[in-house]
Amino acid sequence: MSEEKNDIQGNQDNTPTGRPTPENDKKVSQGRRDVLKAMATVPVLGAMAYGVYRKKKSETVNRDAAQMFRFRSDVAPYAATSSDAGIIRLGIIGFGIRGEQLMQAIGFATPQYVENLIIQNKANSNNTRYQDFMEQDDLRVEVTAVCDIFDTYADQAMDAGANIYREGINGKFGPRPKRYLHYKELLASPDVDAVIIASPDHWHGTMAMDALRAGKHVYLEKPMTWTVPETYALRTIAKNNPHLVFQLGHQNRQIEAYERARQIIEKGLLGKVTLIETGTNRNSPNGAWVYRIHEDANPKTIDWEQFEGDPDRVKEYMDYMTSAGLAKYVGPEPRDKFSLERFFRWRCWWDYSTGLSGDLLTHEYDAMNQILKLGIPSSASSSGGVYYFKDGRTVPDVLQTVFEFKDKDMTMLYSATLANQFNRSRKIMGHDATMEVGNTLTVTVDQRSDQYRQQIDQGIIKPGEPFYTYLPGQSVDAVSTATERYFAERGLLYSFIGGKRYNTTFLHIKEWLDCIRTGEEPSCGIDQAFEEAITAHMGTRAYLEGRTMYWDKDREKITRE
Amino acid sequence: MFTPNWSAYGYLIDSKGIFASLFVNLAENPEMLSMANFINTWGLTLVGLSLVLGLFTNIGYVGAICFLLLYYLSHPPLLFAEYILPAEGSYLWVDKNLILMVTMVVLLLFPTSKIIGFDRLIFRKNIVRSNKL
């Protein structure tokens, strides 16, 4: 206090000449001291500013290095179906687990399912599946016909088809679609423009061929076929009817990151790719196809005769199995004997199934075929066995298949177990870098890379550390913070960045419907489907016969040498 | 400020404890979220500048306490509460946010900025003025 008083006096005593007085001296030094003390922390800011400058500079260098990983934002923007687009009348064949999912994906769910969504949403407001389902775009389709050989599933399919306002129990419903007892009756109906087929594997090819013959567009669940001969037959029929749109149900064709992965390969950013590693890990009875047996199911509610399969297909299957000495894989129960286990868990027996090859390898192969344009492999070798689920199944629960692509100097390894769910990423390994492909992409540069030698030596690229990460839907994709990556990998980012998150199955069916309206080719048409089916059959035959199977490109035949 | 497209979304959506739904709602409303992002970015910058320079520190301390309180409430160190970004230690009830909050209160009561910092100049003048009157 007294110091301030002095200051005031100092001011008053100041002489007009400005000659320094002792008081004046004191004031100056006191003022200087104050200013110094006031500004004592400013250098801290300076140091911080320098730090920020250094950080920005190094980020710029990294960004320059990442320029080669820059792409146009070329993923086609989502376009909703126009409200005056013509209505497409759909027939649904098969309303089991997958059939129900497909119908939900296009906005038709059973009232019970919607009711459950409402209850979940009430219990936990963070669960927005109900809102997502309600907000999903109208695809301008009508479900006019359903066919399922189990009465309960057929009833549920009709309920779902009539639920055009997406209501819960006691809601308002539209007209019920007609139920057909036999799929051929459904195909003969003039009220059906296009069919979605989600039957067991042993019916896929036959139903698709009959549908095309009946003049219907086809969305067929994967795998395309159960036997090898029908694979060629279906391709011929599809090629002979180019005005009918055929789409195979590999919904992963719609994953945005795969398109970016394809561009990275195309630009040669990984160098020469020699090895691809893919796999499946699951660890639950449901994941191993031990599905629930419905309590209403019995010989009266199930049309077993129709379940058995098309006689021509069964003959093709039996001909191959007996001629190749594989009788031990047939059955073990007779085909005409009613069995709830075989009806609901058909994937466990070769009599109806295509095993791990058809169910899960096909997804992995199709993803890689989309990214690398692999085509049919030159050879396939498989091994494995029924190692965990010793429940009488004939289809293995552990399978390794190695595909060689001789003309591409490349191997693709598929490795699967149904009794462990450790997360193994898909890896595409090149001389210069490795790309891990999932919902996000990560590129890690190789220590011994030639392409990136200079950048490695300059310290711009740190080999062994993820160099490029792609988070779908984000505008800045070359440099992203660890936190952002962390959230994205746990799936937390998508709904926010895209503003809206889309179900890939919805997009895949929408693409098929768009193609029906525009006459364009879908992304998983008959050529891609043929490659998928032949590749899966080669893997399966290699396992069954215990020998390498080859693809004769010129004759388009699977051979043993 | 320097991270393009930074958002508090992930942090907010990961909230736990009794106020979690409040923060999640904040994250899910796009307008509220962009406001929260703006306030966080610029508020923290201003608080930082205030405390480093010792300028208007009373406002700075109160601001810092508000931010810390919100962080504490959205990510309380509870038993069995696990966060996507893990803490560097193993805390129960008392975490860094809480300690920092207490520190801010102490500094609010014993303002060091009036010894070292711009507040020294500002508040001296005020005192001078009050003496004149």
Interface residues (C-beta under 8 A of the other chain):
Chain A: M1 E4 K5 D7 I8 D34 V35 K37 A38 M39 A40 T41 V42 V44 L45 M48 V52 K55 K56 S125 N126 Q474 S475 V476 T481 T483 E484 Y486 F487 R490 L492 L493 F496
Chain B: F2 T3 P4 N5 W6 S7 Y9 G10 I13 D14 S21 V24 L49 V52 L53 G54 I84 L85 I115 I116 G117 F118 D119 R120 L121 R124 I127 V128 N131 K132
